[in-house]
Amino acid sequence: YSPDQLKEDYNKFYTIMEKVHTGLFEYLTENEWQALKDSSFQLFTHPMSHSEFYRLIALHVGKVRDMHTRHGVTDWWYKQKQNIFPFNVRYFGDKLYVSESLVKELGFERGCEIIRINGRTPREIRDMIWPFIPADGFNETGKMASLNDYFPWYVSLFVEEAEQYDIELKKLDGEKVSITTPGLRDCFSHLSFQQIWKCKKSALELAIDQELRAAYFRIEDSRVFKDSIKTYFHRLVDNKVQHLVIDLRGGGGMREEEQVAELYSYFIKERSKIFEAIQVKSNDYTLFDKDFTFKPYGKSLRHIRDAYFDKLVDSGNGYFLWQEESYLGFIEPADVQFDGTVYILTDGRNYSASTDFTSLASQLDNVFIVGEETGGEYRSYISGAMFGLVLPNSKIGVKIPTWKTILAIEEDKNNRGRGVIPDYPVSISLDDFINGKDVVKDFAFELITRGQQ
């Protein structure tokens, strides 16, 4: 891209971020942001490749420290990239291990150690990618989950678009081998579809252990609550369940705030307020033009204006308030109550609405958190109406959230920028990974068993 094209795209990007992004300066100072701008403009005296400019935008997004502020590659790159790193992986500290092979001919077992990729160590690769990964505040479990989940993408985006991969590995029996492979001859769009389909689970799963009087409730997609949640809680009560394990790991879980309120209502005994406020930086819909997409929040700018911008209320304190959601008031306890012990299973993929529920429930005396620190910030985060900016020349996409959602819980300044910290931290070991053990779930049921002895 020419210097003029770069300047046009960058001016559009930073102007919209400054005027629309409600949490731009939550963890980034205005001086730090200005320094980023000044240094960026110095680069625009010469043409830049797509990869170079993408990394610049992605670095800005990473420094905002918000999980919902996202950078996106162009459709062209996504569809045309035909040489993908051939393994899904898992980091344990500075070491990297094969999770599965994406190429049939590379039959390396789960748990084989990857020692080098094109001469770089796993730590060097991680350090190259780390600044570009969006995450809430100072949280690291969410960043590590993203690194593990999207490693083949991130290698091409932030390390190199390699023609081939020279990989040094150590097998489970200790034998060291070196391979040279062109990688997966496919495109990222197809790989993404395959990965999503392979990981697809039922929206909800409820299993009751009559002997333990315990239940396991996995939530993959809370948007189906209206069809089943009340029935599930009646089953818990009818079966005299005393211990409930709620699994919110894996990036699914709670999808919307109204479902947070609905689920939470089954655990409270009195009328409660769960959200303090939803703050919005601007109500100026004229900032949005042909370079924006509004899906899934609306079909057009007019729709967004009528349904959203025109309903914002000026707080008088430099921001606007969104007050249209029923869950922003007080919620009533559900007709059926669960008052037994609750264990919520968490990991770095528990963020957004899942972290909201986890954080709220953790305030209750009968609720315990098991697993990893949540990937979402414990009290507030920026999300809500997230509009997609497509930069006019490079077509790089940036998802810009406009809501700051604040839970009605006491602020803990010592925990600022962190997720919900588990009562029982449980980490998976390399042996657990190789053998496919769910040690977090097992630990929760061990707590239940021990408590009954």
Order of alpha helices (4+ residues) and beta strands (2+ residues): alpha-alpha-alpha-beta-alpha-beta-beta-beta-alpha-alpha-alpha-beta-beta-alpha-beta-beta-alpha-beta-alpha-beta-beta-beta-alpha-beta-beta-beta-beta-alpha-beta-beta-beta-beta-alpha-alpha
